Amino acid sequence: IPDLLAKSADDKLMKKQMCLLLGRQRINYEVEDDEEEDELNELIGNEKLSEEFLKVAQDLDVMDPKTPEDIYKSHLAETGGFSRRRDAGGAVVDSARANLASTYVNAFVNAGFGQDKLMTPDNEWLYKNKDHGMMAASASLGLIQLWNVEEGLAQIDKFLYSSEEYVKAGAALAVGILSSGVRNDADPTLALLDEHINGDSHVMKCAACTGLGIAYAGSAREDVMELLLPIVEQEGSAPTTMLEVSLAGLALGMIYVGKCDDAVGGTIVQRLMEASDEELDHSHAKFLCLGLGLLFLGRMEKGEAMLEALRTIEHKISKFAVVVLETCAYAGSGNVLKVQEMLHQCAEHLEEGAEHQMAAVIGIGLITMGEEVGAEMALRSFEHLLHYCEMPVKRAVPLALGVLNISNPDFAVIDQLSRMSHDPDAEISQNAILAMGLVSAGTNNSRVAGLLRQLSEFYSKEAGHVFCVRIAQAMLHMGKGLLTLSPIHSDRMITSGPALGGVLTLIYSCLDLKSTLLDKTHYLLYYLTCAMNPRMLITVNEDLSWRPVTVRVGMAVETVGQAGKPKTITGFQTHTTPVLISTKERAELGTEEVLSVSSVLEGIVVVKDNPDFEEPSDEKK
């Protein structure tokens, strides 16, 4: 990085554009010895992200906060069950789980907007939830104020001193969520969560680990690692201890994502080797394995030594850990041999102890996610898995489909997920529902919205299913359709580590919904914050003030190796920036008046005047 910045030392615009890219990729790098170092560091630290996002929201006129009811649209339900019961008089009973779902829907839909109808006006909503619900509710403030560190802290501060332990834990988590991917000189997250990590309270420890993992994802900061390592190393057979260990391991994986750090890797493997059987049977032990996998995300052969160490563990989790590590290491590489190995894993017919098979199915999706041909072949092999394999393998198929098409609601995929969402097996249908949310995340896709509304009626008696439907609806309308979860950006060339890690955390918690999202650790959903990014295109002048330009947005076309000047997009529409770009679309400048500094138009793009441009003359020749 320093060499690249030195090369473009004379070109200020180029440097700014590079820093914006570093910020998008969440790379923790500090510019030194430069006359504009403060400004450039601000760009890498995403400090302007919040105000640009709010400006786009104003421009598109979506500032009004939305309530969960606007998303559920239960008045459109054919069975009018809700409306009739309301009119019959009598108080409406609020179930704890429905309230919890509303908390998440409210947080995801108003993410980054800084205002909503449930949490910001008064504290009433907070006390409509109990225990972990309160924690989720106070944590949702962090998501609503996303990226806006200064104002957000002012709002969250009062909850940090609450007498209720869960509210306090939620506030600690909110501080982490708030500064996800944003670097602040004061470093509020570290300062506030430091005391809780070493405290006595179990809930606070879990919240602080998760908060640190979200706030510093991808930053590889050593001071954070020194806080979390002792938690991974702590001994004790109580289930609560194992939960803290797993969450700390996961947070370390997120912070050092794709960095192959020896200290972290060694500690996690050591912990897995020393753990007793009952500890490894704990429902969250798999997050330790995921933390280890994230460490080697996309690093291919670098993980071989760790694999050998994992094979020595005498417990069924060693198979699971090996598969997770291997699939993470080859994520997005499209390596055919690894896909065959994973299919081979799924071919055994096992009645129980098949966790590693589920990981292998998700692994197939992970390995092939970056390229078109592999993804289509993977779709076909999933068809076969659905026909011939045992239950555990089938349960993981919808999740793998979700990984393949994050924020890209493809017609065929939605169709298949919709079929699986009516499956008699509860776990398959719940996974399919969540996968529908993942595939359509942040797109406001009306077809998916309709399907989810039908599902909420179909399963109206099943609390678990309704919760899944609500979460899927929250993902669908995330940030009122201005955000995306897709980890692949700049023309589907670069995969962002923290974003993929956040999505994987959700996917792996779906392998065992009963003990994660449907139980006490539903706050793992907030890891999705790491993957949230505005899907907007803004063109700016050198001083980063807006400059509206006409651009053409259309479906991207593969033009590698074609002669001449092939068209890069098809079926385009002409807009004036700011515009929204969906996963498979690409933009190009519509005028010759300006030149863009970056080759890919995505996010915030610096443009400069074209010196050769001449105003077209009015006289007809």
Order of alpha helices (4+ residues) and beta strands (2+ residues): alpha-alpha-alpha-alpha-alpha-alpha-alpha-alpha-alpha-alpha-alpha-alpha-alpha-alpha-alpha-alpha-alpha-alpha-alpha-alpha-alpha-alpha-alpha-alpha-alpha-alpha-alpha-beta-beta-beta-alpha-beta-beta-beta-beta-beta-beta-beta-beta
